[in-house]
Amino acid sequence: TGAGATADSVTLGASASGSGEVNVTGENTQWQVATATIIGGEGQGKLNVTLGAQASTGTATLGESTGSYGEVNVANDSTLWEVDGAITIGEAGEGLLSMTGGAVTSSSTTLGSQA
């Protein structure tokens, strides 16, 4: 058995001094965000999807603002991070997408949008 969580939108590390981390781990574990997921709004954010878990969102931004840092790690077989819209890695801040297994899907990906 796994766990599940849903939200309309999520920001990890919303303020400059803030940091946030979400770990989605294990088979049958799901994390669903209906619209936007911002990982590193003005601060630092990290999303780890591992060991067969699944995460999905409408859009994703890693490192939204100047000085911010957003990181997503996708690891292990059967792990999936599904983004219905676009992934922006380093909009004005710094972003990192690391894949050591599993899959990432999106409609498009942008690197270094304003940086």
C-alpha positions, 0 to 999 in steps of 0.5 A: 500500500502507498500514500497519496496527497493532492493540492491545487498549487505548491511552492517549495521555498517561497520566501528568500530565507525559506526552504522546502522539500517533498519526498514521494517514495515507494510504489503506489505513492502518489503526489498530484498538483493540479496547476503549478509546482514551483520548486525554489520560488525565492528560496530553496526547494527540492522534490525527490520522486523515488522507488516507484512513486509517481508525481504529477503537476500542471506545470513545473518551475525549478529556480523561479526568482533570482537567487533561488534554487530548485532541484528535482531528483527522479530515481529508480525503475517505475518512478514517474514525474509527469508534467502536463505542461512545461518544465522550466529549469532555471527561470531566473534562478538556478535549477537542476533536474537529475534522473538516475532511473524512472521517467520524466514527461512534459509537453516542453522543457526550457533551460535558463529562461531569464538567467 
